[in-house]
Amino acid sequence: MELRVWCLVVAMTLKFTEGTTEDDTALTMEIAIETPQGPRTEEVAALATDLGDCQSGEACQNGGQCRPSTTQEDGKIAKAVCVCPLGYSGSRCTEKETQPRFPELLDGGYIAFGGYLLPDFGPLSMRLQIKPKLLRPRTLLLFHVATARGLAFHLEVNDGNFKFRVYNQSKSGHFHLSQYLESPVKFEEIRGRFTDIEVGLRLGDQAYLLVDDREAKRHLDVIPELFEGFGIDTVEVPSISKQPIYIGGHPSLLLRNQFPLVEGAANNLIGCLGDIHFNGELVDPRRGAFVGDAIDGYGIVDCARKVCENNLCENHATCKPVSPTNYVCLCPLGTQPPWCQQALMPVIPEFVGNSYIGLRGFADTSWTDTLLEVIFYAKNPTGLLIYSGFSFDRRGDFICVALVDGFIAVSFDLGTGPSFQKSSQNISMATWHHLQVKRIGRSFNVLIDDEAVSKPTESFTHGNFVQLTITDNLLIGGHPEPDHVSALLPDRRKIVSYKGTRHFIGCIQSVLINGQRLDPIRDAVSAANVANCYSHECSQPITPCGLNGECISQGMSWNCQCKSGFGGNQCQKNLSKSVITEMSFNRNSFLSFEMTAIQRGPSSRAFAVSARIKKSVVEEPNEIFLTLVSKFGGRVRYTFVEVVGTNLAILLDTWNLPNDWPLAQPISSTRLNHQTSLSTDRLMVSKWHVVTLSRQNNHLVVQIDGKLAMRLDLQRSENHEVNYTQLIIGGCTQSIRDRLAFLREFQGHTKSTGFRGCIGDIRVNELPLHFTNATHSQNIDECVDSEL
């Protein structure tokens, strides 16, 4: 005897995802607008605003069905009304409308789903939420004939009771009642609120029925021969083995025909439907080209159409329904969720569960190489961190970073199908992490805190395409429109449903795309419900840098960028040129000078920049102690003078790039515009040296203590007139460092930090430059012998 296990589950949840904790619910800030006591006094949005006679007047359009009479939720009767198909409304069904995510059924209404959503054998389950508004005799909640299983299921409300029947198919093809259950919960107990209903078959084909988790105690096992059978009309469906699953009604009830079941339902549900699950999967009640699981439906309006009436959102914030009874306020930047009261602009954004920020990011690009870096602080193990796609129809290229049950999941689609890499271990919550995603053509790898997330470390995308083509903005923290997220996203059902995306909960400090650092607040093109991240010192009301500097976040640490004339690691020292002549630098220090403010600045053909430097320690990474920025012919040249790791040689490194790089240029366009030269002479630790960078005709020359160390021919970079714009001593600004790190990442070069040691006697064409001449400074202090 074949063992059949069947389960029909009807349940209610206030969240769209399963496994949501109480903390998640609190963080999404959903606002209930009603109490469970009693029904709402809503007026049903009339399908016929002009109740002209559709039988004798103008006919219903677009497949609408004319009914001689329909029952309103208040029990009143409307005459000659068009019942419109899913996606249409109006008195004659002429108005095409957005299909509701939260359906409400009017008289004659129903939603049908394809039987292919259920398996032909093995466990079978369904779940449903209902909110009836009117009690009528023999109201149908669910009807399905599983022809391949030889079973039929019928769930109704009659005489104030929930009743579940299971029918078996005989050899003659007719179905006979085999099991009958009746819930102890009465209809009056659940009127006016959403109710969880669950029906199904346990092991041994034992039927059960739960209403609000209360199980029916009464079981009636019947002898099939004592009950009259019924036939199944299969003309209206294309596949006999895949009969539709009808929710809330049936076409025979709409058309006032005989229901295909003796003693079956006589009326459809008038009221709202909540979440519907088939075999544990949430289904979409819409029907569209790229969205929705419904295959048919009639008499459907939006149950959430009045949720935002009398909302409490302030400062012109948008109200968005998130369920048939709840809404959220989409607070603009500078206002505080959940009600959008005026607040200070966030320093580092915190995402509270329904937040997002849109950045230009990858928009309007097509790249062969990609380097994405994100510094984030997670408070919840599941949520969408980064998403950017090609189109709005859930197809095409995309890049996605998500947290799924505590694991990092990174996925790409270059147009031939998705590939993904998932971390082998959970990441720790409530700590700062540095994520790096590096892609060259079809290959990509993922690092968390400088360690590969899995083995093998390299993954490959499907097909032969090598370019990532993106047209949409980069969304961080979540996505406001779930229909725009790719249908092929791995782990999609844990991240996305038709009602919304599972948003990231935590803080995102910075986002870097191909060497371009995006400030989540300053560069935002759209945002909602963004709070201030008090988990970082730079976001505190009083930062470590006080009033004399700007706090620059560096992962879990920070640095102070001091105002001109101030120094120290917290900008606490008032430095003056009469006091400080030799300055102390650490890895994050720099002095920046605008060349236009310097008299006798370097000319196009001849210049010299010199400084006395003393290296404090021997360390592995290269250290930049001079950066020169120049522009010519629509391009920009970066020239770096570095001390090479433990070798202590001098490296001269130049990059000749387009002005609009990097967002408009692939890395391949920079490879022929890079030159380096390494000196044979070396520096000595704790000894002062004079290092000079000069241009002589079309050569760059480096001297150490007056002796020629190297010469670099600039002929390959073309011999243009040059406009020198910026001189940086002791390192470089964050934006330049980001660009340099990106360029070197794809060419296998050593990473660099700022200079660590002392620098003094800075001169440009023999003109002394003092600390107070700098337009910007960071972490500068006075050099003392004890530091060396």
C-alpha positions in Angstrom: 0.0 0.0 0.0 1.4 3.3 -1.0 2.0 5.7 1.9 0.8 9.2 1.1 1.7 12.1 3.3 -0.3 15.3 2.6 -0.5 18.5 4.5 -2.5 21.6 3.9 -1.4 24.5 6.1 -3.0 27.8 6.5 -1.1 30.2 8.8 -0.7 33.9 9.5 2.5 35.8 10.0 3.0 39.6 10.4 6.3 39.3 8.6 6.9 38.2 5.0 9.8 35.9 5.9 9.9 32.8 8.0 12.0 32.5 11.1 11.7 36.2 11.9 12.5 36.9 15.5 10.9 39.5 17.8 13.9 41.6 17.4 13.5 41.6 13.6 9.9 42.7 14.0 10.9 45.6 16.2 13.6 46.7 14.0 11.4 46.8 10.9 9.3 49.5 12.6 6.0 48.2 11.2 3.1 50.2 12.6 -0.2 48.5 13.2 -3.2 50.6 12.5 -5.9 48.4 14.0 -6.7 46.2 16.9 -8.0 42.7 16.8 -11.3 43.7 18.4 -14.0 43.8 15.8 -14.0 44.3 12.1 -12.8 47.4 10.3 -15.6 49.7 9.0 -14.0 49.9 5.6 -16.1 50.5 2.5 -15.3 48.0 -0.2 -13.8 49.8 -3.3 -16.7 49.3 -5.7 -16.0 47.4 -8.9 -18.8 49.4 -10.4 -18.8 53.1 -9.4 -21.6 53.5 -12.0 -24.0 50.8 -11.2 -25.6 50.9 -14.6 -27.0 47.6 -15.8 -24.2 45.6 -17.4 -26.8 43.1 -18.6 -28.7 45.5 -20.7 -26.2 48.3 -21.1 -22.5 48.3 -21.9 -20.9 44.9 -21.6 -18.0 44.1 -19.2 -14.6 44.5 -20.9 -11.3 42.5 -20.8 -13.0 39.3 -19.7 -15.0 40.8 -16.9 -18.1 38.8 -15.8 -21.5 40.4 -15.4 -23.3 39.3 -12.3 -27.0 40.1 -11.8 -26.3 40.9 -8.1 -23.3 41.0 -5.7 -23.2 41.1 -2.0 -21.3 43.9 -0.4 -19.4 43.4 2.9 -22.1 45.2 4.8 -24.6 42.7 3.5 -26.3 45.0 1.0 -26.9 43.9 -2.6 -25.6 45.7 -5.6 -27.3 45.0 -9.0 -25.7 44.1 -12.3 -22.0 44.5 -11.4 -19.0 43.6 -13.5 -16.6 41.4 -11.6 -13.2 42.2 -13.1 -10.3 39.8 -13.8 -7.0 40.1 -12.0 -5.3 43.3 -13.1 -8.4 45.3 -14.1 -10.9 47.5 -12.3 -13.6 50.0 -13.1 -17.3 49.8 -13.7 -16.7 48.0 -16.9 -13.2 46.5 -16.2 -11.6 49.0 -18.6 -8.9 50.3 -16.2 -5.7 48.4 -16.1 -4.2 48.6 -12.6 -1.2 47.5 -10.5 -2.1 44.1 -9.1 -2.2 44.2 -5.3 0.3 42.4 -3.2 -2.3 42.1 -0.4 -5.5 40.9 -2.1 -9.0 41.3 -0.9 -11.8 39.2 -2.5 -15.2 40.7 -3.3 -18.3 38.7 -4.0 -17.6 36.3 -6.9 -13.8 36.6 -6.4 -11.1 34.0 -6.2 -7.4 33.5 -6.9 -6.1 30.4 -8.7 -2.6 29.0 -8.6 -1.1 26.4 -10.9 -1.1 22.8 -9.6 2.5 22.6 -10.7 3.4 24.4 -7.5 2.7 21.2 -5.7 4.5 17.9 -6.1 2.7 14.8 -7.4 4.0 12.7 -4.5 5.6 13.0 -1.2 4.8 15.6 1.5 2.4 18.3 0.4 1.4 21.4 2.4 -0.4 24.7 2.1 -0.7 27.7 4.4 -3.1 30.5 4.3 -4.2 33.6 6.2 -7.7 34.9 6.0 -9.6 37.9 7.4 -13.3 37.4 6.6 -15.5 40.5 6.6 -18.9 38.8 6.1 -20.2 35.4 7.2 -22.2 33.6 4.6 -23.4 29.9 4.4 -20.9 27.4 2.9 -18.1 29.9 2.2 -15.3 28.3 0.2 -11.7 28.8 1.5 -9.8 26.3 -0.6 -10.5 23.7 -3.2 -8.0 21.5 -5.1 -8.1 18.2 -7.0 -4.8 16.5 -7.0 -5.5 14.1 -9.9 -2.1 12.4 -9.8 -2.6 11.6 -6.2 -6.3 10.6 -6.5 -7.3 13.1 -3.8 -9.5 16.2 -3.5 -9.5 18.7 -0.7 -12.3 21.1 0.3 -12.1 23.7 3.1 -15.1 25.9 4.0 -16.8 27.9 6.7 -20.4 26.9 7.3 -22.8 27.4 10.2 -20.0 29.4 11.9 -17.6 26.4 11.8 -14.5 25.6 9.9 -14.8 22.3 8.0 -12.2 20.3 6.2 -13.1 17.4 3.9 -10.7 14.9 2.1 -12.0 12.9 -0.8 -10.5 9.8 -2.4 -10.9 8.9 -6.1 -12.5 5.6 -6.9 -11.6 3.3 -9.9 -14.7 4.7 -11.7 -13.1 8.2 -11.5 -15.5 9.6 -9.0 -14.4 11.1 -5.6 -15.9 9.9 -2.3 -15.7 11.6 1.1 -13.2 9.8 3.2 -12.4 12.1 6.1 -14.2 15.0 7.7 -13.0 17.4 10.4 -14.6 20.4 12.2 -12.7 23.0 14.2 -13.7 24.0 17.7 -13.0 27.6 16.8 -16.1 29.5 15.7 -16.2 32.1 13.0 -17.3 34.8 15.5 -14.1 34.4 17.4 -12.0 35.4 14.5 -14.2 38.0 12.8 -12.4 41.2 11.9 -8.8 39.9 12.3 -6.4 37.7 10.4 -6.6 34.0 11.3 -4.2 31.2 10.9 -5.7 28.0 9.4 -3.8 24.8 8.8 -5.1 21.6 7.3 -3.4 18.5 6.0 -2.7 14.8 6.2 -0.3 13.3 8.7 1.4 9.9 8.4 -1.2 7.2 7.6 -3.3 9.7 5.7 -4.7 11.0 9.0 -6.4 14.4 8.4 -6.0 17.3 10.7 -7.3 20.9 11.0 -5.8 23.7 13.0 -7.4 27.2 13.5 -5.1 29.6 15.4 -3.1 26.6 16.5 -6.2 24.9 18.0 -6.6 21.4 16.6 -9.9 19.8 15.8 -10.7 17.0 18.1 -13.6 15.5 16.2 -12.6 13.1 13.5 -15.2 11.3 11.3 -14.0 8.4 9.2 -16.7 7.5 6.6 -17.4 4.5 4.4 -17.1 5.8 0.7 -20.0 3.6 -0.5 -22.4 5.5 1.8 -21.8 8.9 0.1 -22.7 10.0 -3.4 -19.7 10.8 -5.6 -19.0 13.8 -7.7 -17.4 14.4 -11.1 -14.6 16.9 -11.9 -15.0 19.2 -14.8 -11.5 19.3 -16.5 -12.5 21.2 -19.7 -11.4 24.6 -18.3 -7.8 23.5 -17.4 -5.1 22.6 -19.9 -3.7 19.7 -17.9 -5.8 17.2 -16.1 -3.0 16.1 -13.9 -2.3 19.7 -12.8 -5.6 21.1 -11.7 -5.6 24.7 -10.3 -5.5 25.4 -6.6 -8.4 27.7 -5.9 -8.2 30.1 -2.9 -11.2 31.9 -1.5 -13.6 30.9 -4.3 -14.1 29.1 -7.6 -15.2 29.9 -11.2 -18.5 28.1 -10.7 -19.3 30.4 -7.8 -18.5 33.4 -10.0 -20.6 32.2 -12.9 -23.4 30.9 -10.5 -23.0 27.4 -11.9 -23.1 24.1 -10.1 -20.1 23.6 -7.9 -18.3 20.3 -8.9 -19.0 18.8 -5.5 -22.2 17.4 -4.0 -23.0 19.4 -0.9 -20.0 21.7 -1.7 -19.5 25.4 -1.2 -22.1 28.0 -2.3 -20.3 31.3 -1.7 -16.8 32.7 -2.0 -14.9 34.4 0.7 -15.6 38.2 1.1 -12.5 39.5 2.9 -8.7 39.7 2.8 -6.1 37.1 2.1 -2.7 37.1 3.8 0.4 34.9 3.2 -0.2 31.8 1.1 2.4 29.0 1.2 2.6 25.9 -0.9 5.0 23.3 0.5 6.6 25.9 2.7 7.2 28.4 -0.2 5.6 31.8 -0.1 3.6 32.4 -3.3 2.9 35.7 -5.1 -0.8 36.4 -5.5 -0.1 38.6 -8.6 0.0 37.6 -12.3 2.4 39.2 -14.6 5.1 38.7 -17.3 7.9 38.6 -14.8 6.2 38.5 -11.4 3.5 36.5 -9.7 2.5 32.9 -9.2 -1.3 33.3 -9.8 -2.7 32.0 -13.1 -6.2 33.3 -12.7 -8.3 35.5 -10.5 -11.4 37.7 -10.3 -13.0 40.2 -8.0 -9.7 41.3 -6.4 -8.9 44.7 -4.8 -6.1 45.9 -2.6 -6.7 45.1 1.1 -4.0 47.6 2.1 -5.6 50.5 0.1 -6.5 52.4 3.2 -3.6 51.4 5.5 -1.8 54.8 5.0 -4.9 56.9 5.7 -4.2 59.0 8.8 -0.6 57.8 9.0 1.8 59.3 11.5 4.7 60.0 9.2 6.2 63.5 9.6 8.3 65.8 7.3 6.5 64.7 4.1 7.8 61.2 4.4 6.2 58.5 2.2 3.9 56.0 3.8 4.3 52.4 2.5 2.0 49.5 3.3 4.0 46.4 4.3 1.0 44.2 5.1 -2.8 44.4 4.9 -2.7 46.1 8.3 0.7 47.7 8.8 2.8 50.4 7.2 6.2 52.0 7.5 7.3 55.6 7.0 10.1 56.0 4.5 12.0 58.7 6.3 14.3 60.9 4.2 17.9 61.6 5.2 18.1 63.9 8.2 14.9 62.5 9.8 14.7 59.8 12.4 12.7 56.6 11.9 10.1 55.4 12.6 8.1 58.6 12.5 10.6 60.8 10.6 11.1 63.5 13.2 13.8 66.0 12.3 17.2 64.8 13.3 20.9 65.5 12.6 22.3 64.1 9.4 23.9 60.7 10.0 27.7 60.5 10.0 27.9 56.7 9.4 24.6 55.2 8.3 22.8 52.6 10.4 20.2 50.4 8.7 17.3 49.5 10.9 15.6 46.7 8.9 13.6 48.7 6.3 16.4 51.1 5.3 18.3 51.5 2.1 20.6 54.0 0.3 21.0 54.3 -3.4 24.4 55.4 -4.9 25.4 55.9 -8.5 27.9 53.1 -8.1 28.1 50.8 -11.1 25.4 52.7 -13.1 26.0 53.0 -16.8 29.2 50.9 -16.8 30.4 47.7 -18.5 33.6 46.4 -16.9 35.9 43.5 -17.3 37.5 44.0 -13.9 35.7 44.7 -10.7 37.0 45.5 -7.2 34.2 46.1 -4.6 35.1 46.8 -1.0 32.7 47.3 1.9 33.3 48.0 5.6 30.2 46.9 7.6 29.0 46.1 11.1 26.2 43.5 11.2 23.6 43.1 13.9 21.5 40.5 12.3 22.6 37.3 10.4 20.4 37.7 7.3 20.0 40.7 5.1 20.7 42.3 1.7 24.0 44.2 1.9 24.7 45.2 -1.7 22.7 44.9 -5.0 23.0 46.4 -8.4 21.4 45.1 -11.6 21.0 45.6 -15.3 17.2 45.7 -15.8 14.0 45.9 -13.9 12.5 42.6 -15.1 14.4 40.3 -12.8 16.8 39.3 -15.6 20.2 40.2 -16.8 23.5 41.1 -15.2 23.8 41.7 -11.5 26.1 41.8 -8.5 24.9 41.0 -5.0 26.3 40.7 -1.6 24.1 39.3 1.2 24.2 37.9 4.7 22.4 34.6 4.7 22.1 32.9 8.2 25.4 34.5 9.2 27.3 33.5 6.0 28.5 35.9 3.4 27.1 35.1 0.0 28.5 37.0 -3.1 26.9 36.3 -6.5 27.5 37.6 -10.1 25.6 37.2 -13.3 27.4 38.4 -16.5 24.4 37.6 -18.6 24.7 33.8 -18.9 23.5 32.7 -15.4 24.4 33.3 -11.8 27.5 32.1 -9.9 28.1 32.6 -6.3 30.6 32.1 -3.5 29.6 31.6 0.1 31.7 31.8 3.2 32.5 28.5 4.9 32.0 30.0 8.3 29.7 32.5 10.0 31.0 36.0 10.4 30.8 37.5 13.9 28.1 39.9 14.7 28.5 43.3 16.3 32.1 43.9 14.9 33.5 45.7 12.0 34.4 43.6 8.9 36.2 44.5 5.7 34.8 42.7 2.6 36.7 42.6 -0.7 35.3 41.2 -3.9 37.7 41.0 -6.8 36.7 39.9 -10.3 38.8 39.6 -13.4 36.7 38.5 -16.4 34.9 35.3 -15.4 36.9 34.6 -12.2 36.3 36.2 -8.9 37.3 35.7 -5.2 36.0 37.0 -1.9 37.9 38.0 1.2 36.7 38.9 4.6 39.2 40.7 6.8 42.0 39.8 4.3 41.2 36.1 4.5 39.5 34.0 1.7 36.0 33.1 2.7 36.1 29.6 1.2 38.2 27.0 -0.6 38.8 26.9 -3.5 39.4 30.7 -3.2 38.5 31.3 -6.9 35.1 30.9 -8.5 34.0 31.3 -12.1 30.9 32.8 -13.7 28.8 30.8 -16.2 29.3 31.1 -20.0 31.9 33.1 -21.9 30.8 36.6 -21.1 33.4 38.6 -19.2 31.9 42.1 -18.7 29.6 43.2 -15.9 27.0 45.5 -17.5 25.0 47.6 -15.0 22.4 50.3 -15.6 20.8 50.6 -12.1 22.1 52.4 -9.1 24.0 50.6 -6.4 21.6 49.8 -3.5 23.1 49.3 -0.1 21.3 48.0 3.0 18.3 46.7 1.1 16.2 47.2 -2.1 13.0 49.3 -2.2 11.5 47.3 -5.1 11.7 43.5 -4.8 10.5 43.1 -8.4 13.8 44.5 -9.6 15.9 41.9 -7.9 17.0 39.1 -10.2 14.8 35.9 -10.1 18.1 33.9 -10.4 19.6 35.2 -7.2 21.0 32.3 -5.1 19.2 32.0 -1.8 16.6 34.4 -3.2 13.7 33.1 -1.1 15.7 33.9 2.1 16.3 37.4 0.9 13.4 38.5 -1.3 9.7 37.9 -1.5 7.0 39.7 -3.5 6.3 41.9 -0.5 9.9 43.2 0.0 13.5 42.4 0.6 15.1 41.2 3.8 17.0 44.4 4.6 20.4 44.5 6.3 20.5 45.4 9.9 23.6 47.2 11.1 26.1 49.9 9.9 27.9 50.4 6.6 30.9 52.6 6.9 32.2 52.9 3.4 31.9 51.5 -0.1 34.7 51.4 -2.7 34.1 50.6 -6.4 37.3 50.2 -8.5 39.2 52.7 -6.4 36.4 55.2 -6.0 35.3 55.7 -2.4 31.6 56.4 -2.1 30.3 58.2 0.9 27.0 56.6 1.8 25.6 59.9 3.1 27.1 62.6 0.9 26.9 60.5 -2.3 23.3 59.2 -1.8 20.9 59.7 -4.7 18.0 58.1 -2.7 17.6 56.9 0.8 15.0 55.9 3.5 15.0 55.2 7.2 18.7 55.7 7.7 19.8 56.3 11.3 23.1 57.3 12.8 25.5 54.5 13.7 26.6 55.1 17.3 28.6 51.9 17.2 31.6 53.9 15.9 33.4 56.7 17.7 33.3 59.0 14.6 29.5 59.0 14.9 29.3 60.2 18.5 28.0 63.7 19.3 31.5 64.6 20.5 34.2 62.8 18.3 37.8 62.1 19.4 38.9 64.9 17.1 37.0 67.6 18.9 36.4 70.9 17.2 39.9 71.1 15.5 39.5 68.2 13.1 37.3 65.7 11.3 37.0 62.2 12.5 37.9 59.8 9.6 36.6 56.2 10.2 39.1 53.4 9.5 37.2 50.2 10.2 37.0 49.8 13.9 39.6 52.6 14.3 39.8 56.2 13.3 42.1 59.1 12.4 41.8 62.8 12.7 42.2 65.1 9.8 43.2 68.3 11.5 42.5 71.9 10.5 45.4 73.9 9.3 47.7 74.9 12.3 46.6 71.9 14.5 48.3 68.6 15.0 48.5 65.6 17.2 46.6 62.3 16.9 43.4 64.1 18.1 44.2 67.6 16.7 44.8 68.6 20.3 48.1 70.5 19.6 48.2 74.1 18.3 51.3 73.9 16.1 53.1 77.0 14.7 56.0 77.5 12.3 58.1 79.0 15.1 57.7 75.8 17.1 57.7 73.0 14.6 60.4 72.6 12.0 60.6 68.8 11.8 57.4 66.9 11.8 56.6 63.4 12.9 54.5 61.2 10.5 52.8 57.8 11.1 51.2 55.6 8.5 48.1 57.8 8.2 49.7 61.2 8.2 50.1 63.7 5.4 50.5 67.4 4.6 48.8 68.6 1.5 49.8 71.8 -0.4 47.9 73.4 -3.3 50.5 74.4 -5.8 48.6 77.5 -6.9 49.2 78.9 -3.4 52.9 78.5 -3.6 55.1 81.2 -5.0 57.7 80.0 -7.5 55.9 76.7 -7.7 57.2 74.1 -10.2 57.0 75.0 -13.8 56.1 72.7 -16.7 59.6 71.9 -17.8 61.8 72.4 -14.7 61.1 72.0 -11.0 62.6 70.4 -7.8 60.9 69.2 -4.6 63.2 68.3 -1.7 62.9 67.2 1.9 65.0 65.9 4.7 63.6 62.5 5.9 64.5 60.1 8.7 63.1 56.6 8.7 62.2 55.4 12.2 61.8 51.6 11.7 62.2 49.0 9.1 58.8 47.5 8.1 57.4 45.3 5.3 55.0 47.6 3.4 56.2 50.3 1.1 55.9 53.8 2.5 55.0 56.8 0.4 56.7 60.0 1.5 55.9 62.3 -1.5 53.0 62.5 -3.9 52.9 64.9 -6.8 49.7 65.4 -8.9 49.8 67.1 -12.3 47.3 67.5 -15.1 47.8 67.8 -18.9 45.8 67.2 -22.0 42.7 65.8 -20.3 44.8 63.4 -18.2 46.2 63.3 -14.7 49.5 62.0 -13.6 50.3 60.7 -10.1 53.9 60.5 -9.2 54.8 58.6 -6.0 58.2 58.5 -4.2 58.4 55.6 -1.8 60.7 53.8 0.6 60.7 50.2 -0.3 59.9 47.9 2.6 62.9 46.3 4.3 65.1 47.1 1.3 65.0 50.8 2.0 65.6 51.6 -1.7 63.7 54.5 -3.3 60.9 53.7 -5.8 59.6 56.2 -8.3 56.1 55.2 -9.5 54.0 57.2 -12.0 50.5 56.6 -13.3 49.1 58.5 -16.3 45.3 58.3 -16.2 42.2 59.9 -17.8 40.6 62.7 -15.8 37.3 60.7 -15.5 38.9 57.5 -14.2 38.0 55.2 -12.6 34.2 55.1 -13.1 34.4 55.4 -16.9 37.5 53.3 -17.5 38.4 49.7 -17.2 41.7 48.7 -15.5 43.1 47.6 -18.9 43.2 51.2 -20.1 45.8 52.1 -17.5 48.3 49.4 -18.0 50.3 51.1 -20.8 50.5 54.3 -18.8 52.4 53.1 -15.8 56.2 53.5 -15.2 58.4 52.6 -12.3 62.1 52.9 -11.4 64.0 51.6 -8.4 67.2 53.0 -7.0 70.2 51.0 -6.1 71.1 53.3 -3.3 69.4 52.7 0.1 68.5 54.8 3.1 69.7 54.2 6.6 67.4 53.9 9.6 67.5 56.8 12.1 69.7 58.9 9.8 68.7 62.1 8.1 68.8 62.0 4.3 67.9 64.7 1.7 65.7 63.3 -1.1 65.0 65.4 -4.1 62.5 64.8 -7.0 63.1 67.0 -10.0 62.1 67.3 -13.6 64.8 68.0 -16.2 63.3 68.3 -19.7 61.4 65.1 -20.2 63.0 63.1 -17.4 62.1 62.6 -13.7 65.2 62.5 -11.5 65.6 61.3 -7.9 68.7 62.2 -5.9 69.7 61.0 -2.4 72.0 63.3 -0.5 72.9 65.1 -3.8 73.8 61.9 -5.6 71.8 60.6 -8.6 69.7 57.6 -7.6 67.5 57.1 -10.7 66.3 58.7 -13.9 62.9 58.0 -15.5 62.2 58.9 -19.2 58.7 60.3 -19.5 58.6 59.9 -23.3 56.1 57.1 -23.1 53.7 59.4 -21.2 53.9 61.9 -24.0 55.7 65.3 -23.8 52.9 67.7 -22.8 52.8 70.9 -21.0 52.0 70.0 -17.4 50.0 71.8 -14.7 51.1 70.8 -11.3 48.2 71.0 -8.9 49.0 69.3 -5.6 52.0 68.3 -3.5 51.5 65.8 -0.6 54.2 65.1 1.9 54.3 62.0 4.1 51.8 60.0 2.2 48.6 60.8 0.2 45.0 61.6 0.7 42.5 58.8 1.2 41.0 59.2 -2.3 44.5 58.9 -4.0 45.4 56.0 -1.7 42.2 54.2 -2.8 43.0 54.7 -6.4 46.5 53.5 -6.0 45.4 50.4 -4.1 43.0 49.5 -6.8 45.6 49.9 -9.6 48.2 47.9 -7.8 45.6 45.2 -6.8 45.2 44.1 -10.4 48.9 44.2 -11.2 50.3 42.3 -8.2 52.2 45.2 -6.8 53.0 45.7 -3.1 50.5 47.8 -1.1 51.7 51.0 0.4 51.1 53.0 3.5 52.1 56.5 4.6 55.6 57.3 5.7 56.6 56.5 9.3 59.3 58.8 10.6 60.3 62.5 10.5 60.3 65.0 7.7 61.7 68.5 7.7 63.0 71.3 5.5 60.5 70.9 2.7 61.3 73.0 -0.4 59.8 73.6 -3.8 62.3 75.2 -6.2 64.3 76.2 -3.0 61.2 77.9 -1.6 60.7 76.7 2.0 57.3 75.3 2.9 56.1 75.4 6.5 53.5 73.4 8.3 51.1 76.4 8.2 51.3 76.6 4.4 49.4 73.3 4.2 45.8 73.3 3.1 45.1 70.0 4.9 47.0 68.0 7.4 46.3 64.7 9.2 48.0 63.2 12.2 51.0 65.5 12.2 53.1 66.0 15.3 56.4 67.4 16.3 59.4 65.2 15.8 61.4 64.4 18.9 64.4 62.1 19.3 62.5 59.6 21.5 60.3 58.7 18.6 63.3 57.4 16.6 
